[in-house]
Amino acid sequence: MTPLPESTSATELVARLRPGMTVYVPGMSGESLAFYAALQANPEAAADVRFAGVHFPGINRSDYLSLHPRARQRGYFMTGGLRRGIQEGRAELLPLDHPGIYRDLSDSLDVDVVIAQVSPPDAAGRCSLGPCHDFLPAVWNKARQRWVQINPRVPRVRASVSLDVADFDAVFEQDHELLSYQIAGTDGASQQHAALIASLVRDGDTLEFGIGKLPNAILAALSGHRGLRIYSGLVTDAVATLIDAGAIAEGAAVDAGVALGDAAFYARIGADDHFFFRPVSETHDLRRIGAIDNFCAINSGVEVDLFGQVNADSIKGKLLAGVGGLPAFVSGARLSRGGRSIVALPAATDDGKHSRIVPTLGSGCTVALPRHEADYIVTEHGIAALRGLNLQQRAEALIAIAAPAFREDLARAWHEIAARI
């Protein structure tokens, strides 16, 4: 085993930053909160430094642009801090899906320093990336300097990627909490909605799903299924509950890029042979997804129009996040023998004032899924199975699952649209 470089501190490494550097800082549960804390303690070190990474609103709470008025950032999902930075001319947002982000990081971004948070090395000198394998492998080999936090709280997981201590340029060993994420409990409405979605899942299917209250409710509704497998961008502790219920197949049946949860869940993924982790170049590879029979992609949307187009990340022109892995998994499901794509959304906004089944997507909205990708759309009022339907049938199926208060207006709007087609 190659010996580790002499251990330093996060404080010392932050002091080594220089104006003009591009520093890759991982997002999701791979973010080094210790390195960010050291930056907060020495904000002058962030002056004229560009931070790059894949950070998610509501999950990653660190605001690198707030460290210094001359800090800069390159991002891929809209966050509150990034929105302000764009307005100030200090930030850039690239509107890419997960495979596009990985290619941008690996092929286009010049990286001076990459920060990685890893487990202690094993006897062969290999360190695990623990709960987050998504994007760091895209920049690891190209970065001029590789700075590593060895954190005993990072679990050693089964994965297609691990890091060799021989490649570390600097190391700081620090016991620090991992980023945690908890999802609010489900309610009656989400459980009813989830039951409809679960009815489309068959025993033995391979599932992909997102994050939030409804995905958690869906997983809970699948506890009576058997032989399920998971191939997803991320997993939460709801998956552990599904394993304990006997719904997941034996062996390495849970493939993911990221795990999100609490300390107990992170310990679980290191001890449970069900879990296997991969980078985005594998989890979101259309060829891999399409080769999986009976692949069932379950995702959410903000709005669906009567053509079947899906807006997944904007409201009245305001960008909320990004499309993420949605297009890759939906396209992969179309290639899969027996595959299905399910887009789930409430029929109306929380206040009941606006339908989320709309005549056409507004001019300020972004389209995450075009009409030719439409398959199953599910609200709490029913299931619209759109595959094979003509335009009229498709509109009628979507109107039928809209909130009852809006169905008459939607029917009138479709009559006018159809007259212009």
N, C-alpha and C positions, 0 to 999 in steps of 0.2 A: 504494500500500500504506500502510495506517495504521501509524505507527511503534509499536513495542513500548513498553509502559510501562518506565520506568527499572528496570533489573534490581536486585533485592535479593537476599536469601539465604533459604534455608530456615529458618535460625536466627531471622532477623528476622520472618518470617511466623509462626512458632510463637509468638513473643513477642506477637503481635497477638491471639491467641486469648483469649476472655473467658468467664467462667462463664455457663452458660445457652445457649451456642452449640450448634447442631447442625452437624457437619462431615462431609461426605460424602467418604470415602476409598475409592477404587476397590479392587477385589480382583483376583484372577487376575494375569495378566501386566501389567495396567494399574496396579498398586499402585506408588506412588512410595516406593521404599525410602529415598531421600534424605530425604523429609519425615518418615518414621517415625524415621530416625536422629536427626533434629533434635529430635523429640519426646522421644526417649530421653535426649538431652542436657539437656533442660529439662522434666522431668516435671511440675513445678508448673503448667506451662501447660495441662496436661490436666485439672486439677481442675475438676469440675462441667461439663466439656465432654462432650457426647454425640457419639460417633462412629457413623456409619451407613455401611453398605457391604455388599457381597455377597462374603463371604470364605469360602473353601472349606477344609475340614479336609485336611491333608496337602499342600496347595498353598501357601496363604497362612500364613506362620509368624509374622507380626507379631501381638502380643497387646496391643491398645489398652487393655484394662482393667487390665493389669499396670502401666501407666505411672504411675497414681496411684490411691490407695484411693477417691477420689471421682470417678474417670472413669466414664463410662457408655457403653453401646453398644446399638445396635439392629441385629439381625442376622437372617439368613434361613436359615443353615445352622449346625447344631450343631458347635461346635469346643470344644476343651478349655477355652480361656479363657472362652468364652461360657457354658459349663455352670457354671463357678464363679461367674460374674457373675450368672446367674439365681438361683443358690442364695443369693447375698448381696444380692439385690434391686437390683442395679446394671445389669442387662441384660434385654433382652426379645428373644424369638425369635418371628418370625412364620412360621407353617407354610404357606408358599405355594409354588406352582410358579413357573417362570420368568416366564410371562406375568403371573401375580399379583404377583410381586415388582416387575416393571416398572410395573404400574399403581399399586402402593402408593407407589413412589418418585415417580412423575410426578403422582399425584393427591392423595396423603395426607400425604407427608412435607414439613414446612417446613424448608428448608435455608438456613442462614446462609452457609456457605462450602463450595465444591466444590473439591477438589484434582484437577488433571488432569496427566498426564505425556504430553508430545507431542514430535513431531519439530521441528527448526528450521523456520521458515516458508519457504514457497516465494515466488516473485516476486510472487504475488498476495496474499501475507499469510495463506495458509492453512496450518494445521498438521495433521499426521496423528496419529491416536490409536495408530498402530502396531499391535501385536499384540492390542489389547483394545478392542473396541467395544461390549461387551455392555450394560452398564447406565448408564454415565455420561451418554449422551444424554437419559435420563429426567429428570435433575436439572439439566443444564447451563443451560437457559434460565430456570429458576425460581430458581436460587441468587442470594442477594443479593450475594455476592462470589465471583469466579472466580479462583482462584489456580493458576498454571500453572508446572510445571517443564518447561523446554525442555531436552531431553536428546538429544545427538547420537547416542546409541545406539538411539533409537527409529526404526525404519524408516518410510519413507514408503510406505504401501500403497494399493492401489486399494480404495476404500470408498464407501459411500453417505453417509458422514458425515465432515466435517472441521470444524475450529474456526478462526474468524477472529480474528486478533490484536486486532481492534477491540473484541472482547468481553472481553479479558483485563483484570482489575482489578489484578493483581499478577503479576510474573514473577520466577522465579529460574532462572538458567541454570547447570545443573550436569551434568557428565558422570558418570553413575553406572550401575552394572550394572543390568540388568533382572532381574526375578524369573525364575529358571530352574527347570526341572522335567525330571527324567529318570526314565524308567520302566525297571524291572528287566527283564532279558532273559527271553525265553520259555523254557519247558521242554517236555519231550515231552508231558506231559498237556495243556497248554494248546494245543499244536500239533494234537494229535488232536481236541480239542474244536473248535478253530478250523476245521479241515477240514470238519467236519459243518455248521457255520454257513455257511461259504463255499459249500457245495453248494446252499444256498437262494438264493444271489445269482446273478442272470443278467447277462450282458453288457448294457451300456446302462442298468443300474439307477442310481438316485440313492440314495446311502447317507447315513445318520446313524449315529453311534456314540459311545460314551463314551470313558473314559480308563482305562488300566490295562494289565496284562500280557496279559489275554485280548483286549481290543480290538486291541492291537498285533499279537498273533498272528493275529487275523482278517484284518487288513490285509495281513500278509505272505502269508497263504494265498490272497489275491485277486490276486497278482501275474500270474497267467496270464489273468485276465479282461481284457476290452477295452471301451472306451467308457464306463467308469464315470464318474459325477459324484458330487460330495459336497455336501450341504446339511446342515450340522451346527452345533451350538452351539459346538463347539471342534474344533481339529485339532492333531495333534502331528507330530513329524518323521517318523513312520511314513508319513504321507501323501506326503512328499517321496520316500521310497523307492518308493512305488506309482507316482508320476509318472514316476520314472526307469525303472521297469520297463515303461512303456508302457501301463499299465492304465487311466490316466485320460484322458478325452477332451481334445481340444485346446481352447485358449481358456480363458475364465474359468469353469472347470468345478468349482472348489472355493470354495463359499460358506460362510463361517463367521463366528462372532462373536468368537472368541478363538483365538489360537495360543499353544501352550505348548511350550517346548523350551529350547534353548541359544542362544548368540549366533549361531552359524552358521545355525540355523534361522530366527531372526528376520531375519537378513540375506537369507535365501532368499525369505521371503515378500514382501520389498520389491522383489526383482529378478525374480520369477517371475510372469508374467502369468496363470498358472492361478488365483491366489488373489484373492478379493474378500471384503471384510469388511462386516458389517452389524450393527446393534444387535439386541437381543432382540425389539424390536417388529417386526422383519422376519424374523429367523431362526426365531422360534417362533410365527409367525402361522399359525393353522390353515388359513386360506384360501390362503395361499401354498403351504404344504406339500401340502394336498389337491389343488392344481392341478398338482402335479408327477406325471406318470405314472410308474408302477413305482418308487414311493418305498419304500425298504426301511429301516426303523428297527431298529437293532441295539443292545440295551441289556442291562444286567445286573440281577440280583435277588439278594436274600438268601434268600428262601424263596418257594416256590409251593405252594399247597394243591391238593387234589384237585378243587376247583371251578375252578381256574385263576386264583385271586386271587394277586396278587404283592405281597409285602413287599419293599421295595427299600432301606429305610434304618433298620431297627431290629433289635436282637437282645435277646430276652427283655425287651422294653419299654424298653430303653435306646436312645435316638435316636442314630444315627450321623452323620447329615448332613441331608439333605432330599431331596425328590423331583426337584428341578431341572427339567430339560426333558423328562423321561420322559413325563409324561401328554400334553404337546402333540405330541410326535413320534409317539407311538403312535396318538393320535386322528387325527393328520394322515395317517398311513399307512392307516388305515381308510377315509379319504375319497378316497385316491389310486386312480385306475384302475390295477389291477395291483399295488397296494401290499401290503406285508407288514410285520408287526411280529414281531420275534424277541427273546425274552428268554432270555439265556444265563446259566447258573449251574452250578457244580460240583454233582454229585449228593449230595455229603456234605461235612461240615466237614473242615478240613485234617487233623484227628486221626482222622477216620473214625468218630467216635462218634455223630454225629447226622446224620440225613437232612435234606437241604434241600428235598426233596419231602415235604410234611407233610400229615396228614389235613385239618386246618383250621388257619388262622392263629390263634395264641394271642390271648387277650383283651388282652394288653399290646402286641401288634404293631400297626403302622400299615399301612394298605392303600394302596399307591401306584397299583395298577391293579386295578379291579374285574373280576369274572369276565366281564362282557360285552366286555371289551377283549382277552380271551385269543385268541391267534393261534398262533404257533409258540413252543414251549418246548424248549430244547435243553440237554442235559447231555452229558458225554463218553460216555454210554451210548446216546445216540440222540436222535431228533427226535420230539416229540409235536406233530402238526399238529391243533390243536383246533378250527379253524374248521368249523362245520357238525356237530360231534359232539354227541350228547345227553349228559346227565349221566353215565350209566353208561360210555359210550364214552370220555368225557373222562377220567374217573378211571382207567380201564384204560390209556389211552395214557400218562398221567403215571406210573402205577406201573411201566410197562414201561421208562421211562428213569431210574427211581430206582436208587440203588446196590443191587446184588443182595441184600446183607445185610438190607435194609429192606423188600423188596417184599412178603414174606409178612405182616409186621405192618401194612403199609399196606393190603393187601387186606382183612385182618380189620377194620381200622378203617373202611374204606369200607363194608363190609357192614353195620356198625352204624349208620353215618351214613345210608345209603340206607334202612334200616328206619325211620328217624325222619322222613324227608322226606315 
